[in-house]
Amino acid sequence: MFDIGFWELVVISVIGLVVLGPERLPVAIRTVSRLFSTVRNTANAVKTELAQELKMEELHRDLKKAEQLGMKDLSPELQQSIDQLKDAAASVNRPYEKRPEQNTDEPSSTESRKPSE
């Protein structure tokens, strides 16, 4: 990443030792290393998220292409696979939206109450 050689590191450490002193230099080195690791982790997270977005966009593009080609007369297995891909893409786009097929087997609190007659 940086093109810093051994002698440059020696000069930087001597200047840091003179400016900060032997008591504060280890703390400053730890702080700088934490800063670099935080920046590195953030960059990796952004890279991963970008890769996921690109995969999702490619999936959408492939699904649109399949729909445009009129691939409606597919075998039931392939049609089910395409439907599952569509559902997965929709859930990735809207992860916090409740889907209608997420029904619970438990009766809700309003259904469990029966009016007394």
C-alpha positions in Angstrom: 0.0 0.0 0.0 2.6 2.5 1.1 6.1 2.3 -0.4 8.0 2.9 2.9 11.4 1.2 3.3 13.3 0.3 6.4 15.2 3.5 6.7 12.0 5.6 6.4 10.5 3.7 9.3 13.6 4.2 11.4 13.5 8.0 10.7 9.8 8.1 11.6 10.3 6.1 14.8 13.2 8.4 15.9 11.2 11.5 15.2 8.2 10.0 17.1 10.4 9.1 20.0 11.8 12.6 20.2 8.4 14.3 19.8 6.3 12.1 22.0 8.7 10.6 24.4 9.1 7.1 25.6 6.0 7.2 27.7 3.5 8.2 25.1 5.0 6.5 22.0 3.6 3.0 22.7 0.1 4.5 23.2 0.4 6.5 20.0 1.5 3.4 18.0 -1.4 1.4 19.4 -3.9 4.2 18.5 -2.5 4.4 14.9 -2.6 0.7 14.4 -6.2 0.5 15.6 -7.0 3.3 13.2 -5.5 1.5 10.3 -7.2 -1.8 11.2 -10.6 0.0 11.5 -10.0 1.6 8.0 -9.0 -1.8 6.6 -12.0 -3.5 8.1 -14.4 -0.8 6.8 -12.8 -1.1 3.3 -13.3 -4.9 3.4 -16.9 -4.5 4.5 -17.6 -2.1 1.7 -15.9 -4.4 -0.8 -18.0 -7.3 0.3 -21.2 -5.3 0.2 -20.4 -4.1 -3.3 -19.7 -7.6 -4.5 -23.1 -8.7 -3.1 -24.8 -5.8 -4.8 -23.1 -6.7 -8.1 -24.3 -10.3 -7.8 -27.8 -9.2 -7.0 -27.8 -6.9 -10.0 -26.6 -9.7 -12.3 -29.3 -12.0 -10.9 -31.9 -9.3 -11.7 -30.5 -8.8 -15.2 -30.6 -12.6 -15.9 -34.2 -12.8 -14.6 -35.3 -9.9 -16.8 -33.5 -11.5 -19.8 -35.3 -14.8 -19.2 -38.6 -13.1 -19.0 -38.0 -11.1 -22.2 -37.0 -14.3 -24.0 -40.4 -15.7 -23.2 -39.2 -18.6 -21.2 -42.7 -19.2 -19.7 -43.0 -22.8 -21.1 -40.4 -24.3 -18.9 -40.5 -27.5 -17.0 -42.1 -27.3 -13.6 -38.7 -27.8 -11.9 -37.1 -25.0 -13.8 -40.1 -22.7 -13.3 -39.9 -23.4 -9.5 -36.2 -22.6 -9.5 -36.8 -19.3 -11.3 -39.6 -18.5 -8.8 -37.3 -19.2 -5.9 -34.6 -17.0 -7.4 -37.2 -14.2 -7.8 -38.3 -14.6 -4.1 -34.6 -14.6 -3.0 -33.9 -11.4 -5.0 -37.0 -9.8 -3.6 -36.1 -10.7 0.0 -32.5 -9.3 -0.5 -33.9 -6.0 -1.9 -36.4 -5.6 0.9 -35.1 -7.5 3.9 -37.4 -5.8 6.4 -40.6 -6.0 4.5 -43.0 -8.7 5.7 -43.8 -11.2 3.0 -47.4 -12.6 2.8 -46.2 -16.2 2.7 -44.7 -15.9 6.2 -47.8 -17.2 8.1 -47.4 -18.7 11.5 -49.2 -21.8 12.6 -50.0 -20.3 15.9 -53.3 -18.4 16.2 -52.9 -14.8 16.9 -54.1 -13.2 20.1 -57.3 -11.9 18.4 -58.1 -15.3 16.8 -57.7 -17.2 20.1 -60.3 -15.1 21.8 -63.8 -16.3 21.2 -66.7 -14.1 22.1 -68.7 -15.5 25.0 -72.4 -16.0 24.3 
